[in-house]
Structures are given as C-alpha cells and as structure tokens.
Amino acid sequence: MFNFTVFRSSSAIEAITCSLVAGFALVTYKNGSTYAYKNVSKRAMLNLYFNKNISLGFWANTNLINNERVAYINTERFATV
C-alpha cells in the first residue's frame, strides 16, 4: 500500500506510480517518456488510489505539473546507455 501503480484509461498517460512514504510520483506517458516528481501531496496520492473516477491527466496536471510545491526530477540521470 505504501507504493502503488495506477493504470486507467487515458489518452496520454500509461501509468502513474506513487510512493507515499517518499512523496514521489513517476508518470509514464504513452509516447514512452517518463517524468518524476518529488514533494507530492500524500493526500492527493491517496485520493488517486481510492477514487477510481479521477482522470490520470487531470490528476497529473493539478497535483504535479501546475503545482508550485512539487518539483520535477530529471530522470535522464537514471537512464542507461
């Protein structure tokens, strides 16, 4: 329960993986890009988990992309050549 991945029907997002303890979210898009975010609201992550009607795109835009509290983490340093 502390780590979970949400898969839902979405035109842009494949999945969102959340870590409640770390306040971390990883968004994987259908085009293959992945973006990581830190300092994500634990309440928002729990809401995503329990509320099956939330759109993944709406949730990501509201709680990750357009949220001043959240910081983007460059995932290129995790990539292997």
Secondary structure, 3 states (H helix, E strand, C coil): CCEEEECCCCCCEEEEEEECCCCEEEEEECCCCEEEEECCCHHHHHHHHHCCCCCHHHHHHHHHHCCCCCEEECHHHHCCC
